[in-house]
Amino acid sequence: MVTFTDGTNYGQRLQNLAVQHIFEEYGHDVETFIIRRPDYGIKNFMKRTMKAAIHPASSFVEYCRQRAFGRFNNEYINFYRKKLYVGIDSTEIENEFDLVVAGSDQVWNPYSAWVSENNFLTFISNSKRASLAASFSIDDIPEDKKLLYKKYLDGIPRITVREIGAQRLIMNLCGKKVDVISDPTIIVGESFWETIMKEPKMSLPENYVVDYVLGSKTETNFIYQFASENNLEVVSLNKNSKWYVTSPADFLYIIKHAKFVFTDSYHGTIFSIIFKKPFRNILRKDANVSMQSRFETLYSTLGIHKEFVLSRDNLHETFDYSSISQRMKEERIRSIRIIEKNILEM
């Protein structure tokens, strides 16, 4: 069984580990593909080389971050021996695997440079294709890609998605109803993540707020003002911060021990909830495309009021985590039942 991963993104890597753990709990051997970008050739290589030459400092930071992720990968993720690229001879893959699972974070986002036909499992027989909590992260497909996406999705007989918007999108595009399940990082639960987290080698402040804002930095002043008013230091997980080079295991520890979290990250939000942290979300758009569908599904599923988590008022008002945790428990049970029925029963 195979899931997908690439890049140095905390959420993608941790959910990849979560998917691996879910299937291993049922006694399945799991291997993970690293996907090459469709434009991985010489032109892209030259572009990256020139960028490194022009910006050596930032390139070195990226190198350090990649090494931190590499150590995490080596410790926790079982990788397939070959990278997956468009046009690969898939004979070996067809013979070696009983099921190939695509999922989940933005795995079908039509605006992502990483998404190709491979993300829809076209390299293996239809009967061996499935998706687990697959995500588009947007509400609609561009007109020029709708027929292609319909063809790809029609070729996957067992589909589960992560957002209500994705469920609606597939119904409109293909006319078939698919199940919505929780993100894999929620399904495996807090106790699993506590076995993975590691205290960073760099010393953390005793009391700190996390700034994990991947999009617009217009909220930076507000975050630092909040920290100053509450005698907190700021641990920024964004580029140009010393904490940017931390591993996914460090990331878990940092969120777990924060006094407050400000984030526009979906998985930054999820792990704040898993670890019962006070947090606030910041609206983000990528390439002027709304990515709120995944957040709205998360809020409604767990009974979190959207207006509350987006508000800058009453920041000391606490969440009702007893209710949220109970809903999360119920969602784990419901999601596992759907996985058992739709994916594991082949």
N, C-alpha and C positions, 0 to 999 in steps of 0.2 A: 504494500500500500504506500502511496506516495502523496506528499503534500508539497507545496511550493514555498520557496523563500529566496530572497536576495537582498542586497543592499545592507545598510547599517541603520535600521529603523527598529527602535525598541519594541514597539507593538507587534510588528510583523514577525520578528524573531521569537518573541515570547508566545505568540499565538501559535506559531509553528511548533514550538515545544509542547504546547497544550494539546494540539491535534495528535502529535506523536504519542503523548501520554494516554490520551483517550483510547486509541487503538491498541496500545500495548496492554492496557488494563483488560482487554478482551483476548489477550494471548496472540495478537498478530505481530508479525515482524514488520517494521516500518522503516522505509528509507525516504529521504527527502531529496528532491531535485533542486539544484541551483539553476535558475533560469538566466540565460544570457539575453541581454537586450537585443532586439531585432537588428539594431544598428551597431553591433559589437565589432565590426570590421576595422580595417586600417584607418578609415577616415575618423572614426570615433577615437581610436587609439592616439592618433596624431593630435586631435583636439585636446584630449586629456593631458598629453605630454606638454603641449604648449601652455596649457593652463598651469601646470605644475611649475614650468620654467618662469612664468610671469608672476605667480603667487606662491613662492616656495614656502612661506610660513604657514599659510592656510593649508597647503598641500601636505605639509608635515603633520599638522593637526589631524587631517583626515586619515593619514597613514596610521597615526597612533590609535585613532578610533577604530579603524579596521582591524588592527592587531588585537584590541580589546574584544571586539566581536569575534575575531578568529579564535581566541582562547575559549570564549563561551561556546562557540560552535563545536570545537574539538571535545569539550567536556560533556555536552548535552545532546547534540544533534547527530543522528545517523544519516550521513549523506550518501547518495548514489555516486558511483565512481565516475560518472560522466556528467558534464553540464548539459542541460537541455537547450537546444537551439533550433530555430526554424530550419527544416530540411534534414534533421538528424535521421539516420537509419534506425528505425525504432523496432527492428526485429527482435533484438535482445530484450528490450523493455516488454514487448508483447509476450515473450516466452517466460519472463521472470516474475511478472506481477499478476495477481488475481484481480486487483482493483487499483485504480488510480483516482485519487481524491484531489480536487482543486479547492483551495480555500486558504484564507478567507478575506483578509483585508485588502480591498480595492483590486482584487484579483481580476475583475472584469471591468475596471474603469476605462472607458473608451478614450479618456484624455491622458492616460498614463503611457509613458514611453516604454514601459516594461511589458505591456499587454500585447500579445500576439495570438495566433491560432493555437499555440501550445497551451495557453491558459484555459482553453476550452477542450483540452485533451484530445485533439484531433490525431495525435500520433498513436493512439491505441484504439482497439475495437470499441464500438458503442456500448456493448454489454459490460465492459469493464470501467465505464466512466461514472463518476459521481462527484458531487460537490458537498462540502461541509461548511455551512455558514458563509457561503460565498457572498461577496459584496461588490456592488457597483459604486457605492458611496455617493451616487448622484441620483437624480429623479427621472432622468430621461436619456435616451440614446440619440446622438446626432442623426439627422435624417439620412446622411450618406453612409451610415454604418448599420442601419436597422435591418436590412435584408441579410447582411452578413452575420449579425448577431443572432437573428432568428435561426439561421442555418446552424450555427454553432450550438445554440441552446437546445434545438430540436434533437441534436445528436447526443445529449446527456440524459439518460433515462431516470437517474436518481439525483434530484436537486433539492438541497436545502439552502436557504439564504439567511442573511443576518438582519435584514431590515424589511419593514413593511413596504417601503418604497420599492425594494427589489422584487418582492412578491407581486406587487401591482404591475411593475414594469414587465415581468415575464408573462403575466396573464395577458396584458395588452399586446405584447409582441408575438407570443406563441400560442396563446389561448389555453395554457395549462396552469393549474393551481399547484403551487409548491409551498412547503412548510417553512415558517420562520422559526429559527432557533436562536439561542443565545450565542454570543461570541465564545469561542473555545476557552478563552482566558477566564471567563466566568464559570464555565462548566466544570473545570478542574478544581476550583475553589481555593480559599485562602491558605489552608494547611499545606497544599502542594507548593504554592509560591514561597512559603516560609522556608521550605527545604532548599529552595533554589537561591534565594537572596544571599548576598555577601556584603559585608561592610567594606566600603571603598578603602583603598590604601591611603588616599588623601584624607586628612582629618576633617570631619564635618563640624560645622558650628554646633554648639549645644542646643540652640533654639533657632529654627530657620523656617522660612517660607520658600516653596519651590516655584520658580518661574519656568514653566515649560510651554512656551508660546511659539509655535512653529511658523505662524503666518505674520500678520502685521504686528509691529513692535510699538504701536501707539499706546499700549497699556503699560509699558515699562515704567513710566514715571509713577503711575498709580500704584503698581506693585511695590516699588521701593518706598513710596510714601506710607503705604499700609505697614510695611515691615518696620520702618522707622518709628511709627506711632505705637507699635506694639513690642518694641525692643527685640525685634527679630532680624536676623541676617538673611540675605537672599542667596539661595543656591540656584543658579541658572543652569538649565540643561541645554541651552541653545548654543548655536555656533558663537565663537569668540569668547566662550567661557571655559575656564579650566575644567569644569565638570562635564564638558561636552565629550570628553574622551572616555567616559565611564562605560562599563559593559552593561548588558541587560540585567545581570545579577546585581550589580551596583545600583542600577536604576530602581529596582524593586526595593532595596534597602532605603534609598533616599526618599522614596514616596512613603514608605511605611513609617519612617521616623520624623516626617515633616509635621510642623504645627499647622500648616495651611498650604494648599496647592492652588495655583492659578494656571489654567491650561486651556488650549484650544485643541488639544490632542484627544482623539477618541480613547486610546488606550491609557493616556494619562488620566482621563476621567474614570475609566473602568477600574484602574488599580487604586485610585483615590477611594472609590466606593468599596472595593474589596477590603481595603485596609481601614475603612471607616474613618476617613480623614475629612475635615472640613475643606471644601473646595468651591471654586467658582469657574464657570466656563466663559470663554471669550469667543465670540463669533468669528468664524474664519471662512473665507472663500478662496479657492484655488483656481487661478485663471478665470476669475469672475464667475465660477460655477459654484452654486451652493452645495455644501456637503453636510447639511444639517439632518438629512433623513436618518442617518445612523444614530445621531444623538436623540432625535425625537422618539425613535423606537425604544432606545435605552431608557429614556425618561418615563415613557408611558408604561413600559413593562415593569419597572421597579417602583412606580408610584412617586416619581420625583417631579416636582413642579418646575416647568421650564422657566417661568418668570423668576423663581427663587434662585436657581443656579446661574442665571444671567444677570442678576441684580448686583449693583455695587453698594446697595444699602444693607443694613443689618448684617454685616459680615460676621458678627459674633453669634448670630442665631444658629443653633445647631440643627443638624439633620436628625430625622427620626430613624436611626439606623436599626432599631429593633424591627420596625416594619419593613425597611428596605432589605435587610438580611433574610427575613422570612420569605419575601418575594423572590429573592435571589435563589434561595434553597428550592422553592417550588419550580422556578425556571430551570434549574439544573436537572431536576427529576423529569420534567416535561421534555426537555431537550434530549436527554439520554434516551428516553423512550422512542422519540422520533428517529434518532440515529440508529437505534437497534432495529427498528422496523424498516426504515427506508434505505439504510446503507449497509448495515452489518448482516442483514438477512438476505444474502445473495442467492 
